[in-house]
């Protein structure tokens, strides 16, 4: 925990942490979209195509 | 071509082999985090140390990974309406002041030569108290009284406020009163006092504070468990972000490590989280405990290898840490797929 340790302004570090933040948001949204798109297909693939056969 | 892009880009500066290793390890860590609701960073930092990264880079990158993971988990809880930002902001303010007060107290006690003894006693009282309270609640109820991430999926209206929190809410009615998620109405002074006290303990004991904050929010403020989980993650976004920034200023955050780890863990967390709906976590918790023990032994072997200058022992330590995590993650995925197939087979048989 950082307590009241006040960091000095460093643009390079701010960009670095901002990049991680942005990546996290993009991954959350991106994987969420992929889950909706490919989820049903993957489930069918994992569980075998029994229902299709019927 | 790919190598030159990755190396020459100057952004990641990590070889394709290492990128693949980090994505894979992130995937495994993500499955464990998604399934158990914990268990990520403590595998990452030792693994990085065994890969011979300097300690500040291992700790700083581990912290940045926790920050990224907390952002993703907070977004998920936000979508489920389980983050109380009002509570979060008051908690962050009170906690930060409390941490500084705790740190000052430690230095004062150190000057008197009393710090070690008092801190040890505080640890015993605190851990014993929290443990007894959670256990008693679990025994009194239907066994769901513990603070586990499965509770995060409960409906807020189903949540029952603990007696102690009800008493505090009814007794302390000093304005301004704040209405929190789950229709909990409590004095802002209670939240500030709880935040200050947890921050004080956190600064005094030198711990992150999640294991104190969560029960404090549930038992002292009366926040529903899912909201306590979500709001705690929101706080970790701030503490992890600030910690990462401080490490980053000293060159301790390596994007070539954090980015691929997050890439893998974000996917793994979705798989692990989905698996909780299918598999009973209690059955696999024993493996989780075993994995932690193997991890501890592996770190020890790695340290001995490093001390003796034996690359074989260092490699053995690394293989054990990663291997144990991989085995548990595979056990989760295998059990989930087997359970799903079994359920489906039974469903089709019944239909026939």
HADDOCK unambig.tbl for C-alpha pairs under 7 A between the chains (distance, minus, plus):
assign (segid A and resid 1 and name CA) (segid B and resid 208 and name CA) 5.69 0.50 0.50
assign (segid A and resid 1 and name CA) (segid B and resid 239 and name CA) 6.13 0.50 0.50
assign (segid A and resid 1 and name CA) (segid B and resid 243 and name CA) 6.94 0.50 0.50
assign (segid A and resid 2 and name CA) (segid B and resid 239 and name CA) 6.71 0.50 0.50
assign (segid A and resid 2 and name CA) (segid B and resid 242 and name CA) 6.92 0.50 0.50
assign (segid A and resid 2 and name CA) (segid B and resid 243 and name CA) 6.10 0.50 0.50
assign (segid A and resid 3 and name CA) (segid B and resid 96 and name CA) 5.02 0.50 0.50
assign (segid A and resid 3 and name CA) (segid B and resid 99 and name CA) 5.18 0.50 0.50
assign (segid A and resid 3 and name CA) (segid B and resid 100 and name CA) 5.34 0.50 0.50
assign (segid A and resid 4 and name CA) (segid B and resid 96 and name CA) 6.25 0.50 0.50
assign (segid A and resid 4 and name CA) (segid B and resid 100 and name CA) 6.04 0.50 0.50
assign (segid A and resid 7 and name CA) (segid B and resid 246 and name CA) 6.41 0.50 0.50
assign (segid A and resid 13 and name CA) (segid B and resid 245 and name CA) 6.31 0.50 0.50
assign (segid A and resid 13 and name CA) (segid B and resid 248 and name CA) 5.67 0.50 0.50
assign (segid A and resid 13 and name CA) (segid B and resid 249 and name CA) 5.83 0.50 0.50
assign (segid A and resid 17 and name CA) (segid B and resid 245 and name CA) 6.54 0.50 0.50
assign (segid A and resid 20 and name CA) (segid B and resid 68 and name CA) 6.20 0.50 0.50
assign (segid A and resid 20 and name CA) (segid B and resid 259 and name CA) 6.95 0.50 0.50
assign (segid A and resid 21 and name CA) (segid B and resid 68 and name CA) 6.16 0.50 0.50
assign (segid A and resid 24 and name CA) (segid B and resid 68 and name CA) 5.51 0.50 0.50
assign (segid A and resid 24 and name CA) (segid B and resid 71 and name CA) 6.41 0.50 0.50
assign (segid A and resid 24 and name CA) (segid B and resid 72 and name CA) 5.79 0.50 0.50
assign (segid A and resid 25 and name CA) (segid B and resid 72 and name CA) 6.60 0.50 0.50
assign (segid A and resid 27 and name CA) (segid B and resid 263 and name CA) 6.94 0.50 0.50
assign (segid A and resid 27 and name CA) (segid B and resid 266 and name CA) 6.56 0.50 0.50
assign (segid A and resid 28 and name CA) (segid B and resid 72 and name CA) 5.90 0.50 0.50
assign (segid A and resid 28 and name CA) (segid B and resid 266 and name CA) 6.96 0.50 0.50
assign (segid A and resid 31 and name CA) (segid B and resid 267 and name CA) 6.66 0.50 0.50
assign (segid A and resid 47 and name CA) (segid B and resid 341 and name CA) 5.63 0.50 0.50
